[in-house]
Amino acid sequence: MKSRAIFGVCIITLVSCPAVWADLAGEFLGYQTVWGVGASGLVSSNGATALPVSMFSLGGASGTERVTYPYSIGQVPSPGGSVGQNFDQGTLGVKVQGDDLMVKLASRLDPRKGYYYSGWSSLYGQGDVFLTVDDSEAGVKNFALLTMWAKNASGALLHLGQLGESYYNQAQQFHDGLEGYLVNLTSENNVVLTSGAGAYTPSYSVGGLPQGLDYRVFAQGGTSVVNANVQVGSVTDGQTWYLQTWTVPMNWLSNDGAFTLGLHTAVSCSNDQIGMVAQVPVPAAALLGMLGLSVAGWRLRRLA
């Protein structure tokens, strides 16, 4: 039921926004997806895509509405306008290919360069993709797929934060040499949360964080499991979307024939984020939904 709801939203949005979505849809053919193009975290990560309560852990928020940005400006990534577009978490998808699980993310933020905004004198980066697996033997297991880290022209990792002051020193050090890896997380100390002067901390927040916000951003510890061979690319369709695709042998996540998988990611300030729940492998009913998505995307490209 969840998968059908996700694909229904996707198809409707494709019909209403062909100029932005047509080519991007082609990148996600065959994937279970959640779409948040031009939408705040409230739209892209709550409701039907929320993780089951039993799967909240390691710094994740709780409650039925994991993400609440009630004061986002319109339906664009907070803080809105042309600045907010640079933080847009557009699409998150997962599919099974043979014995592998493939995870793909499309974001407006180039993970290799980050985004520098002079108004706040800050450099922002793309957060990691957090995975939670509901395993029949081990219970809930937590992982992270490490994203690329922003680098300078010489290939050195850049500090995220204001004026060279990094809020993410430990995460930066952890990523060095492990970009693209699957990491097993066993302690909340393995996860760095959005906090500090650069975080989105409006007056309505509780404890310095927006209510319901799943505020995990980077892995800063844990055990490296396997190189997920992240592939980086881009697609331009009205605006440029930066793509990262990880490939993980499924038996590194679970030995179950089928399991529930939660995914979540955000930019380093969490001004926009995206999340979903997927059933692995994809149920037969969801395969029909993906076929509908493929046909809709093909028709839109023919009309463009």
C-alpha positions, -999 to 999 in steps of 0.1 A, spaced: 0 0 0 28 24 8 45 17 -25 14 24 -44 9 57 -26 45 68 -34 42 60 -71 8 76 -73 22 109 -61 51 106 -85 29 101 -115 6 130 -107 36 153 -102 51 142 -135 20 152 -153 18 186 -137 54 195 -140 68 180 -172 95 206 -178 114 198 -146 106 161 -141 108 145 -175 146 138 -178 150 133 -141 123 106 -142 144 87 -167 172 84 -142 149 66 -118 132 41 -140 128 9 -121 133 25 -87 109 27 -58 110 65 -53 99 95 -32 99 128 -50 105 162 -33 114 185 -62 108 221 -52 92 210 -19 101 215 17 110 187 40 75 187 53 62 176 19 89 152 9 94 132 41 63 129 62 30 110 61 31 77 42 69 78 40 75 80 77 95 52 94 77 29 117 81 39 154 101 8 160 128 20 136 136 53 153 170 52 168 205 67 166 195 103 169 164 100 147 133 119 158 101 102 168 64 107 162 42 101 132 53 132 114 91 130 114 96 163 95 79 195 103 89 228 87 57 247 93 73 280 84 90 271 51 85 298 25 58 284 2 65 249 -9 102 253 -16 131 242 5 135 265 35 147 293 36 130 296 2 137 316 -30 167 312 -52 189 304 -22 167 275 -10 167 259 -44 204 251 -39 195 229 -10 167 210 -28 166 173 -21 149 162 -53 145 124 -55 155 94 -35 151 59 -49 160 22 -43 159 -9 -65 171 -45 -64 193 -56 -92 204 -92 -90 218 -97 -55 225 -60 -51 206 -31 -37 210 2 -56 203 35 -39 201 67 -59 199 104 -48 193 135 -69 201 168 -52 206 203 -63 238 205 -42 269 192 -59 284 168 -33 319 173 -47 319 211 -44 293 220 -17 274 253 -18 289 285 -4 264 312 5 281 346 12 250 358 31 258 335 59 295 331 51 289 293 52 298 263 31 272 235 30 275 199 20 253 169 11 245 147 41 249 109 41 221 85 33 210 68 65 195 33 62 175 14 88 168 -23 83 141 -43 100 159 -76 104 141 -108 116 171 -119 137 190 -88 147 161 -64 150 166 -29 137 201 -23 122 214 11 113 238 20 84 250 50 65 260 53 28 287 79 28 283 107 3 311 125 -15 326 153 6 332 188 -8 368 193 -20 389 222 -32 407 222 -66 436 202 -51 413 174 -39 416 183 -2 384 180 19 368 213 28 355 224 61 317 229 63 304 257 83 311 294 88 343 312 78 364 280 79 350 269 113 337 233 108 308 219 128 316 186 112 353 180 119 349 145 131 326 136 102 350 151 77 379 130 91 358 99 90 348 104 54 384 108 43 392 75 25 357 61 31 336 81 7 311 58 -10 313 31 17 285 14 36 291 19 73 275 0 102 263 24 130 260 10 166 260 41 188 245 76 187 281 88 189 285 75 154 261 101 141 266 139 139 234 159 142 224 193 128 233 217 155 255 247 162 253 282 148 249 271 112 218 249 118 182 259 110 171 268 146 140 291 145 121 302 176 95 274 174 120 247 177 125 225 208 159 220 222 174 240 193 159 218 166 126 219 147 100 196 161 99 162 145 130 168 125 150 137 117 182 155 122 209 130 114 233 144 88 266 127 87 282 95 100 312 104 121 320 68 133 310 32 130 325 2 112 331 3 75 313 -27 59 319 -26 21 327 -2 -6 294 7 -22 312 21 -53 293 54 -54 288 67 -89 285 105 -93 269 123 -123 244 149 -132 214 156 -154 202 190 -166 165 196 -172 157 232 -165 182 230 -136 211 208 -128 205 178 -106 235 160 -91 232 122 -88 249 97 -65 243 60 -69 255 33 -44 255 -4 -50 254 -27 -20 253 -65 -18 220 -72 0 235 -98 23 256 -71 39 223 -55 51 202 -86 59 200 -123 52 162 -121 51 146 -128 18 125 -97 22 128 -68 47 116 -32 54 142 -5 46 140 31 57 161 58 40 167 94 49 191 122 39 195 159 43 219 187 35 242 197 63 219 225 75 188 203 71 170 231 54 157 204 31 156 166 35 140 136 20 131 101 33 111 70 24 103 35 34 107 7 9 100 -30 8 129 -51 -4 126 -69 -27 99 -48 -44 64 -64 -40 45 -74 -72 20 -47 -67 47 -20 -66 61 -34 -99 29 -24 -116 33 11 -101 68 13 -115 55 3 -149 30 31 -148 58 55 -138 79 43 -168 51 49 -192 43 83 -178 79 94 -180 82 81 -216 51 100 -227 64 132 -212 97 129 -230 78 123 -262 57 155 -256 87 176 -246 
